[in-house]
Structures are given as C-alpha cells and as structure tokens.
Amino acid sequence: MELSIAILVYCFSPLKLVQDLLEQARALDINFELLVYDDGSGPVWQKQLRKELGDFPEVFLEMSDQNRGRSAGRNHLAAKALGEYILMIDGDNRVDTPHFVSDYFRVRKANTVVVGGRFLNPEPLPGCELRHLFAQKREVKALEERKAQPYESFQTNCFLADRSIFKRVRFEEGLRTYGYEDNLFGFDLRSAQIGILHIKNPQLHKADDRNLSFMAKTEEAMESLLWIEKNRPEDRKHFRLLRLKERLNNFGLKTLVFKTLNTIEPSLRKSLESATPSLWRFDLFRLHRLLLLDLRD
C-alpha cells in the first residue's frame, strides 16, 4: 500500500475533512487507506462517528473507550498504518486546496518528514481572540522561518513521513497533559538524524478555542513544561519559560516574582478574557501559572 492517511479525533466530527481527503486521494490513482482513530470521545460522539463514516469503504474507524492522549493516539495510528508513507493529520482543522494530498505525496522522500505549515483566517472568531492571537504570533510561521529552524518549527497538525520513521521515533507518551508533544517529537527527529522538509502546503488552523477554554488549556500546558523539566532535562533549554524560571530561581527571585504576579493575576485574567488580549499579558499569566505549580511541588 502506497499511502495511509491517519486522522486523530476527539469530541468533534471529521466528516468534511474525510470527504475532502478521500476525493483527493482517489484522484491520485494509488492504493491508499484512511484511518480514523477516536481517542475516547464517549458513546454519543462515537455513535455519531459510526453513522457518518460507516459507509466509506476506504475508511477504517477505530475508537478507544478511554482518552489516551494525543501522543499515544498518534503512535497507535502509526502502528496500524499499512502504507509506505503516512500522512498524519488533526481532524479538527480543514484543507482548502484541491491538491493538498498530492502536494505532500509528490515530495515524499525516505528518511524525511514533510511539514506543510498552517494558516489562519484573518480575523478571530468572536470570543476566541486570545487563541487567535497566540496562533498568529507564535504558531503560524512563514516558510522561510520554518526552513531556518526546521526542527523547532515542526508541527503535528499535518505532516507526511515514511512508515519506518515511526519505528525509530515515537511521540512521547509519558507526556499526558496538553501541549508540547510536537516540540519533543521535533527534537527527537533531530537526534535520530531524520531530515525535515518544510513546504508551503498549509492546513487551516481554526484557532477556535474560546478565551476561557484556552486559558484552562494553557494552565495544563504549564504542567507539561514541568514534566519536561523533570523527565527530559536535556530539552528544557528549548523552552523560554523554563529558562526564565531557572534564572529566577538562581537569583533567589522566584517567590518574589510569583507573589507580585499573584497580585495582578485577576487583572491579567480580565484582560485575557476580553476581545482585545495582549501577548505580553498572556506571557505573564503563563509564568504565574508555571511558578504556582512549581512552588506547590
């Protein structure tokens, strides 16, 4: 089999994405399969998935009775895939070009990961201003910027790799909380001397987490940073907040800075919940939550 398209879903319907990908893959006139793995969305969502996807002969649907996390879900998809190449894609975004699959498949190369990038709608959805701002400033990068730092710019939303790569490099399943599994995978690709080819073939990043929801995810992401610091200390140098926390600790300022941030935390939250959040306030909020978790330990 030449190509496996692997889609990870959790509490959303990938029907439109599946339909678009099937149409494009069929046009390639190759032997392919499309795998959908639901990571424990629960009976209601899974019943809907069976109804929506059950009639597509190329689609293989598998559902977990528990949420295993994004790293474990992607590793599971890679293990199940039969294709020589695997196009791994998040199911909650969409493709906007009729040649999305072919643009990945035509540049396939052994021992190489192909990354197409992301793009955003120009304006945020109402109530999702913070998520859109963070994506715009920190996650959506121009092709030349991605090429300049290929491993640091690796993103999991959509990438192509030959199947043998996943036997050498796996997503870090010890990291169960939200965020940073893509960073670790990129660093592990570099350690394994696996090349990354960045191309211009972006997937739309909807950035549709509501402000409060994204703030909650951010708090969970700070737990992920502390997990990395403890369990993968060789990688902590790559994360600005961990470097800053270490400097504060070295100068004996960690507790003082935390107390200062604690006094302004209510105003930070109010600003970030508004329609006009700022990135520097968000960084202060992230630092406050990181220090809070660290001092609790």
C-alpha positions in Angstrom: 0.0 0.0 0.0 1.4 3.4 -1.0 -0.3 5.8 1.4 -2.1 5.8 4.7 -4.0 8.9 5.8 -4.2 8.9 9.6 -6.7 11.2 11.4 -6.8 11.7 15.1 -10.2 12.9 16.5 -11.6 13.8 19.9 -15.1 15.2 20.5 -15.6 16.5 17.0 -16.8 15.3 13.6 -14.1 15.0 10.9 -16.7 14.2 8.2 -16.0 17.2 5.9 -12.2 16.6 6.2 -12.6 12.9 5.4 -14.8 13.6 2.4 -12.2 16.1 1.0 -9.2 13.8 1.7 -11.0 10.8 0.1 -11.8 12.8 -3.1 -8.1 13.9 -3.4 -6.6 10.5 -2.6 -8.9 8.8 -5.1 -7.7 11.3 -7.8 -4.1 10.2 -7.2 -5.0 6.7 -8.5 -2.9 5.0 -5.9 -3.5 2.3 -3.3 -4.4 4.1 -0.1 -6.3 3.7 3.2 -7.8 6.3 5.5 -7.6 5.6 9.3 -9.7 7.5 11.8 -8.9 7.0 15.5 -11.2 8.4 18.1 -9.4 8.9 21.4 -12.2 8.2 23.8 -14.8 10.8 23.0 -17.5 8.8 24.6 -20.6 6.9 23.4 -22.5 9.9 22.0 -19.7 11.1 19.8 -18.7 7.6 18.8 -22.2 6.7 17.7 -22.2 9.8 15.5 -18.9 8.8 14.0 -20.1 5.3 13.1 -23.2 6.9 11.4 -21.1 9.4 9.5 -18.1 7.3 8.4 -19.5 3.8 8.2 -20.3 3.8 4.5 -16.9 4.8 3.2 -15.1 1.6 2.0 -11.6 3.1 2.3 -12.2 4.4 5.9 -11.1 2.2 8.8 -12.6 3.6 12.1 -11.3 2.6 15.5 -12.5 4.0 18.8 -11.0 3.9 22.2 -13.1 3.5 25.4 -10.7 5.9 27.2 -8.8 9.0 26.4 -5.1 8.0 26.0 -3.8 11.4 24.9 -2.6 12.8 21.7 0.9 11.2 21.8 -0.5 7.7 22.3 -3.2 8.3 19.7 -0.7 9.2 17.0 1.6 6.3 17.9 -1.4 4.0 17.7 -2.3 5.3 14.2 1.3 4.9 13.0 1.4 1.3 14.3 -1.8 0.5 12.5 -1.0 2.1 9.2 0.0 -0.2 6.3 1.1 2.5 3.8 4.7 3.0 2.8 4.0 6.7 3.7 1.8 8.1 6.3 0.0 11.5 6.1 -0.9 12.3 9.7 -3.5 15.0 10.2 -5.5 16.5 13.0 -9.2 16.0 12.3 -10.4 19.3 13.7 -9.0 21.5 11.0 -9.7 21.6 7.3 -7.9 21.6 3.9 -8.6 24.4 1.5 -6.9 23.3 -1.8 -7.9 20.5 -4.2 -4.3 19.3 -4.4 -3.5 19.2 -0.7 -2.8 15.4 -0.6 -0.9 15.4 -3.9 1.4 18.2 -2.8 2.5 16.1 0.1 2.7 12.8 -1.8 4.7 14.2 -4.7 7.6 15.4 -2.5 7.7 12.2 -0.4 11.3 11.0 0.4 12.7 8.2 2.5 14.0 9.2 6.0 12.4 12.6 5.7 9.4 14.2 7.4 7.4 16.7 5.2 5.7 19.6 7.0 3.3 21.9 5.2 2.6 24.5 7.9 -0.6 26.4 9.0 -2.6 29.4 8.0 -5.2 31.4 9.9 -8.3 33.2 9.0 -7.6 37.0 9.0 -10.0 37.7 11.9 -10.6 35.8 15.1 -13.9 34.2 15.8 -15.9 36.2 18.5 -14.8 35.0 21.9 -11.7 33.3 20.6 -9.4 36.3 20.3 -6.7 35.0 22.7 -6.3 31.7 20.8 -6.2 33.5 17.5 -3.6 36.0 18.8 -1.3 33.2 20.1 -1.6 31.2 16.9 -0.9 34.3 14.8 2.2 35.4 16.8 3.7 32.1 17.9 2.4 29.2 15.8 1.8 30.2 12.3 5.2 30.7 10.7 6.3 31.7 7.2 8.0 29.0 5.1 11.4 30.7 5.2 11.2 31.0 9.0 10.3 27.3 9.3 13.2 26.4 7.0 15.6 28.4 9.1 14.7 26.3 12.2 13.4 23.1 10.8 13.2 21.0 14.0 11.9 23.8 16.3 9.2 24.5 13.7 7.9 21.0 13.5 4.1 20.9 14.0 1.9 17.9 14.3 -1.3 19.3 12.7 -0.3 17.7 9.4 2.9 16.0 8.2 4.0 13.2 5.9 6.6 10.6 6.9 7.6 7.2 5.7 6.4 4.4 7.9 9.9 3.3 9.1 10.4 6.6 10.8 7.8 5.8 13.4 9.7 2.7 14.3 12.7 4.9 15.3 10.9 7.9 16.7 7.7 7.8 18.7 5.6 10.6 20.3 6.4 10.9 24.0 3.6 9.0 25.7 4.8 10.0 29.2 3.6 13.5 28.4 -0.1 13.1 29.1 -1.1 16.7 29.7 -1.9 19.3 27.0 0.9 20.7 24.8 4.5 20.4 23.6 4.4 16.8 22.3 5.1 18.3 18.8 8.2 20.1 20.2 9.6 16.9 21.7 8.9 14.9 18.5 10.8 17.5 16.5 13.8 17.3 18.9 13.8 13.5 18.7 13.8 13.7 14.9 16.9 15.8 15.1 18.6 13.3 17.5 17.7 10.4 15.1 19.2 12.4 12.2 15.9 12.3 10.3 15.5 15.2 7.9 12.6 17.7 7.8 11.4 19.2 4.6 9.3 22.3 5.0 7.0 23.1 2.1 4.2 25.6 1.5 1.1 23.4 1.8 -0.7 24.7 4.9 -3.8 23.4 6.7 -6.2 25.9 8.1 -5.8 26.3 11.8 -9.2 27.3 13.1 -7.9 28.6 16.4 -11.5 28.3 17.8 -10.8 27.7 21.5 -12.8 30.2 23.5 -10.8 32.5 25.6 -11.5 30.8 29.0 -11.1 27.4 27.5 -7.7 28.3 26.0 -6.6 29.7 29.4 -7.5 26.4 31.0 -5.5 24.5 28.4 -2.6 26.9 29.0 -2.6 26.0 32.7 -2.5 22.4 31.7 0.4 23.1 29.3 2.4 24.5 32.2 2.1 21.1 33.8 3.6 19.7 30.6 6.5 22.1 30.9 7.3 20.9 34.4 7.0 17.3 33.2 9.6 18.0 30.5 11.9 19.7 33.1 11.8 16.7 35.3 11.7 13.9 32.8 13.6 15.3 29.8 16.0 17.8 31.3 18.1 17.8 28.2 15.3 19.6 26.4 14.4 22.3 28.9 16.9 24.7 27.3 14.5 24.9 24.3 11.6 26.4 26.4 11.8 30.1 27.2 9.6 29.9 30.3 11.7 27.1 31.8 14.9 29.1 31.2 13.3 32.1 32.8 12.1 30.1 35.8 15.7 28.7 36.3 17.2 32.2 36.2 14.7 33.5 38.8 15.5 30.5 41.0 19.3 31.1 40.6 18.9 34.7 41.7 16.5 33.8 44.6 13.7 35.8 42.9 11.2 33.0 42.2 8.9 33.5 45.2 9.0 37.3 45.0 8.1 37.3 41.3 5.3 34.8 42.0 3.9 37.0 44.8 4.0 40.0 42.5 2.2 38.2 39.7 -0.3 36.8 42.2 -1.5 40.4 43.0 -2.1 41.2 39.3 -3.5 37.8 38.3 -7.2 39.0 38.5 -6.5 41.9 36.1 -4.5 39.6 33.8 -7.4 37.2 33.6 -9.9 40.0 32.9 -7.7 41.4 30.1 -7.2 37.9 28.5 -10.9 37.2 28.6 -11.6 40.4 26.7 -11.9 40.9 22.9 -8.5 42.7 23.0 -6.0 40.5 24.8 -2.3 41.2 24.7 0.5 38.7 24.2 2.7 40.1 27.0 -0.1 39.8 29.5 -0.6 36.3 28.3 3.1 35.5 28.9 2.8 36.9 32.4 -0.2 34.7 33.0 1.7 31.7 31.8 4.6 32.5 34.0 2.4 32.9 37.0 0.8 29.5 36.5 4.1 27.9 35.9 5.5 29.3 39.2 2.4 28.4 41.1 2.6 24.7 40.0 6.3 24.7 40.7 6.0 26.1 44.2 3.2 23.7 45.0 5.6 20.8 44.3 
